[in-house]
């Protein structure tokens, strides 16, 4: 399976290598660099690169390439999924997954990688098990360790490894028992020039932060479970129960985890929370272009639209933009031609707008492509699909936990074509 | 020193001359230059006594390894610390060791003894990690040690260690492939392992070592299917991929019939779009099978095939993309056409994931969408392209959209394409134009629209776009050139502007090919081209020569000189292809004396009608690679790829997946299902089938008998009721009695034989006789005179009131009035068995006082049982009578492996008198060999901690052809872990194991309704497991529910006021934890099963068992 792993930063340095079988020379990465050169954008490097003796499978996250070297047939998704799991684990351990963080914690990283793969086959990837094996570094622990010389490595076999609930460790204790659930929905939409919706769908996730003592058994039920069209679960969720009763029943892992991700059935009409009025024109022969953008709330169920951020990749011919926002600030990067406008909150009484001119390269013909406008936004306390949690119950433990549920709607891949 | 030279190599030329400078340039060479010095102090630190210093040193070393620096010169200093007490130091030393052992083999051997010691450690974590590191050291000398360690670990008690052993197998195999045969043995052993922890790893090992040994899977197939959902996600991927291959070799093509139908309908499918993509091999298949077609039976899916599909389906909901993809490919390759659709939704969901995941998924969707377009059509919009997608994703989405295009959706797709053409990403635009071209060729109706659109693009400012359009237009024009001479003219004009070679070449080819349509322009174009010939790219030059030749043939007057000129230029070209072509063409078209017959046909050669190119997807035919595999992604065979076999013409014998069952448990009508259940005793559904009535009876019967304190009576009545059925039709009684008589006679006939054979008669033997006769007497009494019997019964159970007395009578009657149908099936063998059941108790020590409490509770439970029966008697109709069978027995030793000795065991549900915490296991030894077996006894009992065994007394002689029974007791500690031991004869030793179904780990207990409710109230929450079930049709009435539950688990019934609820109670044998079962029935066979038990594991397993019992 996975032979070796190389971590490569944005400037093309291999800053970490790990081998699970015989050592593979780092020169194998030359093929990767070749492919990288050929690709214009960093994300266009093909995830699978065949070389004469090996195959390189890579993922790009946080501007670091994680390049796995494999030698024989293996499902590529298997490797890709694993690499992403590695990144998630690093993020979980160090807060961020940057080159600096990895370099600072290189020993922990090495210990983690050692536990996660055995001979190239995944061994322990569940963060709860790993945390028992190797304690995450905290400032306090680092200090204590340097003074006492004690270690980060757990002495016991993680109980989860053997139990029927491998995702949860035993003997969890909290003084404040709390369980928080965030229902976050994202709207993916493509709106065409005239403002009509070409495609729109809602993807949602329920992220949980559960800090409960002992072995609690939770059930979560929805008011309108029918909305959920396609779901994927954390392994802790009892699938049968969901099939039969549409109730989420599970023994939660300790800490943060994604309980469920779902897709809202496409039959339901998706409410589009904002509209955009745009007028972006270039005139033949003139070195000026007009730029005019107005945002307004559409179907928001009375909730405020916040943290609105509009961005657009302007055509290459645009040299500069001289715009005037009615609220918020805008920036234009003349190198990447990226225009972004931080709008903030939309006030329905006074609609935010961005107007002005763009200067074009003198003499160049008018660009014939139209920029696409990407929108990010947030709406608090509402799940746009209307999904509502009915109740959350806990069994198996005596205490009363503090429970909280938060709803939020965001724009996912929300694009307006002009 | 090798390390030093390597070190120098690595540094490159920078400081290779002379001494390394120390700390001269801290920014760049800091680490390098001070390495020597640093290594010295690292050595010092490693040699110190302080763990903290050692740890610090190891950390620095590991950091260096991580950066790819060579630290191999530290090997001796590091290896010394392999036995260090500090666990983190130890782990880091392991990391170091595994990295460098290969380079320093001799020194690495120093560490081996530490690991060998570790392998014997009582802590499973240490055993596992020792094995892990030992097997990771790639030193050939230790291969035998590794082999031994793996073998040992494969039979370790801890599943974690066994998992590690499975991981070690491929490591050893890659180190020394000659060990294959031995490793296969270990794999075979581990494949039989029942824990989910091991399953994934061992299948991985199987795939790496012996993927061709598909025969090893047969016996484990069903188990793997059933365990699949609980295996960790990575293991799931490997198992699913393996099972896909397995299924392809073992089952028939589920779409076989469809293809037959298609053939019958005279291949009309070539016309229809849907079937255009029909797999070629399938067609071949069909042709080959055509003669056999008449004989072909309608396709029925193998239940095992169905099992696989059913058990993998929930995994489509996995959060792991690799698992989802694995299931998707399984469905694509194995499922009937109608069912493949379910995977589309899950795959579309993955498109929300990281772009790398999208990339792989889209590749696979592209392949699937060619063959099964309908599947993804509803999700068309999910493949719409966003400007923020990376180009490679855009191109793949485009591919999918093109594959999905048909008459109905083409207009929306084309509108979408129109916006794509305006994108800033030019590569993507080019791909879009290609896609439009493909849509145009595939869908005739839009061809003209597309062509017009493309022609408009010719005036695009971007050259790339124009060039791409030219290429596509050329292909489209070939389909109907005569209509489009104006387009050709338009394109001829473009030659002045377009610089992209491919486009120029395409235009030239078009003009040459259709020069008759543009007779005026063509020579002019050639003239211009001749002028610029030397500056053109090679492909353009070739096309110029081509054009010249064609024009020469059609219009030699105008172009003769030009052609000569071009050919002369080409003659001196640098590229030999062009020179070659020029020479060849000159010979062909310019008539000379020497030119042969060929030149006459030059025109035909050059201007033959050429078929229009078929624009097809690059993903066509990729599905001969297993989807989701690396080979599929690369469209080339990767190393180690296992070819997906074609469906077999005829299904191989499905019975290879059965685990052989002892004959007497086979129920003729349901052979298959029975076999299944024996294979996986965990989820055994046997209870559902073997008439539960009788076990309920036997339960109460034995209870009633137990008062008398005689073990024989108990088992006697037990075996009696074995055949008994709930049929109280009195008119049949007579007949039955006759039958009984007959049977008795047979028994009597046989007994003397046995007696005479068992030569070593002892006191015990005599006692046996006595008991037997007594038994017989009581039996005959009970049969001959019911009245009397019931009286004696009531005298035994004095405590019961008159009502229950009546119950007893009724019940007794039921027990005796045997079903009229039964005896036919039961042959001599059966009877023999019965008899041996009688015999068995002879080996049981006389009841001791300890046993009495158990007995008393049994008598208690009698009341409840009777109550249950009395209720059910009323409802019972003849239709619900089910055939009864004996207590379920399991095979311990097959006669083949046992060299003639076969052993079966069953859980007799009798209290095991020497120790109340033990479960009685009744074993039946049969000697099928021709020689006697002596000194049967057990040895070397291997148990999980806490478990105990009371061995059966040694059987001194088992003559050939005879059978004998014995009882042993096992304290399973309330776990379903198997008890392993060796069964020894005077010549051989056999490794055997006994694994209890969870239902046998409990004993019935009597509770009143109130007590039950109270206890249940205390076992809420996590201790409560509820399942909604749909009852089997044959199991809708209360009576059969009671039967089935009690057969599934050794529980007793609890009285209950409501007739919609059945309640049962029991305690686990060892820890006496209460087990409460409630079955609440509702309309239409719906029911709710609730189990309260403080032992969650027991509870969950019991749920599965009871569920199976009630639903099958």
Contacts between the chains, C-beta under 8 A, distances in Angstrom:
chain1	res1	chain2	res2	distance
A	1	B	204	7.8
A	14	B	68	6.8
A	15	B	67	7.0
A	16	B	66	5.0
A	16	B	67	7.0
A	17	B	66	6.7
A	17	B	67	7.7
A	17	B	68	5.0
A	18	B	66	6.9
A	19	B	99	6.8
A	21	B	138	7.9
A	21	B	174	7.3
A	22	B	102	6.5
A	22	B	138	6.5
A	23	B	99	7.3
A	23	B	102	7.7
A	26	B	68	5.9
A	40	B	391	7.7
A	41	B	390	6.5
A	41	B	391	7.2
A	43	B	355	6.0
A	43	B	390	4.2
A	44	B	390	5.1
A	44	B	391	5.2
A	44	B	392	5.7
A	46	B	359	7.6
A	46	B	392	6.3
A	47	B	356	4.1
A	47	B	359	5.1
A	47	B	360	6.9
A	48	B	360	7.7
A	48	B	630	7.0
A	48	B	633	5.6
A	48	B	634	6.7
A	50	B	634	5.5
A	50	B	636	7.4
A	50	B	638	7.9
A	55	B	630	6.4
A	55	B	634	7.7
A	55	B	638	6.7
A	58	B	356	7.6
A	59	B	354	6.7
A	59	B	356	4.9
A	60	B	355	8.0
A	60	B	356	7.6
A	61	B	354	7.7
A	70	B	630	7.8
A	71	B	639	6.6
A	71	B	640	7.9
A	72	B	638	6.4
A	72	B	639	4.3
A	72	B	640	3.2
A	72	B	641	7.7
A	73	B	629	6.1
A	73	B	630	5.2
A	73	B	631	6.1
A	73	B	638	4.5
A	73	B	639	6.6
A	73	B	640	4.4
A	73	B	641	4.1
A	73	B	642	7.2
A	74	B	630	6.0
A	75	B	237	6.2
A	75	B	241	6.8
A	75	B	322	5.8
A	75	B	325	6.7
A	75	B	326	6.7
A	75	B	628	5.1
A	75	B	629	6.0
A	75	B	630	6.9
A	76	B	360	5.1
A	76	B	628	7.9
A	76	B	629	7.9
A	76	B	630	5.4
A	76	B	633	5.4
A	77	B	321	5.2
A	77	B	322	4.2
A	77	B	325	4.8
A	77	B	357	6.5
A	77	B	360	5.1
A	77	B	361	7.5
A	77	B	628	6.6
A	78	B	234	7.2
A	78	B	237	5.4
A	78	B	322	4.3
A	80	B	321	7.4
A	80	B	322	7.6
A	80	B	354	7.5
A	80	B	356	4.7
A	80	B	357	5.9
A	80	B	360	6.5
A	81	B	320	5.7
A	81	B	321	5.1
A	81	B	322	4.5
A	81	B	357	7.1
A	82	B	234	7.5
A	82	B	322	7.9
A	84	B	354	6.0
A	84	B	356	7.9
A	84	B	357	7.8
A	106	B	62	7.1
A	106	B	63	4.7
A	106	B	66	4.9
A	107	B	59	4.7
A	107	B	62	5.4
A	107	B	63	6.5
A	107	B	92	7.3
A	109	B	66	7.3
A	110	B	62	5.3
A	110	B	65	7.6
A	110	B	66	5.7
A	110	B	95	6.2
A	111	B	91	6.5
A	111	B	92	7.8
A	111	B	95	7.7
A	114	B	91	7.4
A	114	B	94	7.9
A	114	B	95	5.9
A	118	B	132	6.2
A	118	B	136	8.0
A	118	B	164	7.7
A	118	B	167	4.9
A	119	B	135	7.8
A	119	B	136	6.8
A	119	B	167	5.7
A	119	B	168	7.9
A	119	B	170	6.3
A	119	B	171	5.1
A	121	B	167	6.4
A	121	B	201	7.0
A	121	B	204	5.5
A	121	B	234	6.9
A	122	B	232	8.0
A	122	B	234	4.1
A	123	B	167	7.4
A	125	B	233	7.9
A	125	B	234	7.3
A	149	B	50	7.5
A	149	B	51	5.8
A	149	B	52	3.3
A	149	B	55	6.7
A	151	B	55	7.1
A	151	B	86	6.6
A	151	B	87	6.4
A	151	B	88	3.6
A	152	B	88	6.5
A	153	B	87	5.3
A	153	B	88	4.3
A	153	B	91	5.8
A	155	B	87	5.8
A	156	B	125	7.1
A	157	B	123	7.7
A	157	B	124	6.4
A	157	B	125	3.8
A	157	B	128	7.9
A	157	B	160	6.9
A	161	B	160	6.1
A	161	B	197	7.9
A	162	B	158	7.9
A	162	B	159	6.9
A	162	B	160	5.9
A	162	B	197	7.2
A	164	B	1096	7.6
A	164	B	1097	6.5
A	164	B	1100	7.4
A	166	B	232	7.1
A	188	B	352	7.9
A	190	B	384	5.9
A	190	B	386	6.7
A	192	B	419	7.6
A	198	B	381	7.3
A	198	B	384	6.6
A	198	B	416	7.7
A	199	B	381	3.8
A	199	B	382	7.5
A	199	B	384	5.3
A	201	B	381	7.9
A	201	B	382	7.4
A	203	B	352	5.6
A	215	B	1022	6.4
A	216	B	1022	7.7
A	217	B	1021	6.2
A	217	B	1022	4.1
A	229	B	345	7.6
A	230	B	345	4.9
A	230	B	346	6.9
A	230	B	348	7.9
A	230	B	349	5.4
A	231	B	317	6.1
A	232	B	317	5.1
A	232	B	318	6.3
A	232	B	319	4.9
A	232	B	324	7.6
A	232	B	346	7.8
A	232	B	349	6.7
A	233	B	317	5.7
A	233	B	318	7.7
A	233	B	319	6.5
A	234	B	319	6.2
A	235	B	233	7.1
A	235	B	318	7.7
A	235	B	319	7.3
A	239	B	229	7.4
A	239	B	314	5.0
A	239	B	317	6.7
A	240	B	1027	7.2
A	243	B	314	7.8
A	244	B	1027	7.9
A	244	B	1028	4.8
A	245	B	1028	6.9
A	251	B	1022	7.6
A	258	B	319	7.2
A	261	B	319	7.2
A	261	B	349	7.9
A	261	B	352	8.0
A	263	B	345	7.9
A	263	B	349	5.8
A	266	B	381	8.0
A	313	B	387	6.9
A	313	B	424	6.9
A	315	B	424	6.5
A	316	B	424	7.0
A	365	B	461	6.0
A	368	B	422	6.6
A	368	B	460	7.4
A	368	B	461	6.3
A	368	B	462	7.9
A	369	B	422	4.9
A	369	B	423	6.3
A	369	B	424	4.8
A	370	B	422	5.7
A	372	B	386	7.8
A	372	B	387	4.0
A	372	B	388	7.9
A	374	B	387	7.9
A	374	B	388	6.5
A	394	B	1021	7.9
A	395	B	1020	6.6
A	395	B	1021	3.0
A	395	B	1022	5.2
A	395	B	1024	7.3
A	396	B	1021	4.2
A	396	B	1022	2.8
A	396	B	1023	7.3
A	397	B	1021	7.4
A	397	B	1022	7.9
A	413	B	386	5.5
A	413	B	388	6.7
A	415	B	386	5.4
A	415	B	387	6.4
A	415	B	388	7.3
A	417	B	419	6.0
